[in-house]
Amino acid sequence: MRNTLLAISLSCLAVLAHGQASPAAPPPPQPPARGPALDLALEAARYAVETCRGLDQKVGVSIIDSAGVLKVLLATDGAAARGVQNSTFKAQTALAFNAATSQLAEQSKTDKALAEQFAANPNLLARAGGIPIKVGAELIGAIGVGGARGSEKDEACALAGLEKVRSRLN
């Protein structure tokens, strides 16, 4: 019994001593994420909502920055929770692959590895409505629209919102 207590005590001392060793240097700070300015992101989201409202669609619109941080999330009155959630998933997918989700949906029909990636990750969504946001060739974020009856309408609204502010992105 004494040997067991002694062994436990020594183990605890070793753990404490190890924990008191000099801490590792913190990792260098990450550069700030790029993204559309908040006022432009809000304007694009509002315009996407208005475009879909004109199509009699109740949707959610998400805009994320280059780090995947949600900058804006708008939902029309009566939008379904799933459509609102899907708007964020579509934006995340467009950002992750630097491609429109409609293009990814088509590609996944013949690309087994891509289809498996989508099947393995519930946060990726290969349905039209997610569009990368770029300044020149630089990816700065993404916009996603979800909830319309027909994902091609989601994409049309996302494109309309992006086009509304594209010339002012920097």
Helices and strands as residue ranges (DSSP letters): H 2-19, H 38-54, E 60-65, E 70-75, H 81-97, H 101-108, H 112-120, E 130-135, E 138-146, H 151-165, G 166-168
